[in-house]
Amino acid sequence: MSYRMMLLKLGLKKGFSSKYILLFYLFSSLISIVVQYFLWQAVLVNRPIIEFKQTLSYLILMQLLSILFPKSSYDLNDQIRSGDIALDLLKPVSIATQLFWESLGYSITKLVIVRELILPFTFGCWIFNSTYWQFC
């Protein structure tokens, strides 16, 4: 159990070391959501408004999930390219276990940072619920 906590802490440290990268991902996801908003608004122009809201909520949820959950295959690819995979294979813990616990810690970090950014936005949508906040 102690190696799992150590790997989890390693993932947390990895997440907090790259706060600006995460903020960049959030900003790029926001741009993607805005582009998709106008795209789907043009595609669903003669459809009921409920279809548009469902589509937009699905897109926002998918962007949020793609931010929160890391792609461990990218980490594994980077380790193979750099040659660090040999050091990880020498450890007594399987590489799948290492990737899982590090990714879990990294996801917890991203969840904490996203929560700090998403909650004020949703609170603002709730307070200023007007025609300007159609996507809320």
Secondary structure, DSSP 8 states (H G I E B T S, - for coil): -HHHHHHHHHHHHHHHHTHHHHHHHHHHHHHHHHHHHHHHHHHTTTS-HHHHHHHHHHHHHHHHHHHHS--HHHHHHHHHHHTTHHHHHHSSS-HHHHHHHHHHHHHHHHHHHHHHHHHHHHHHHHHT-SGGGTT-
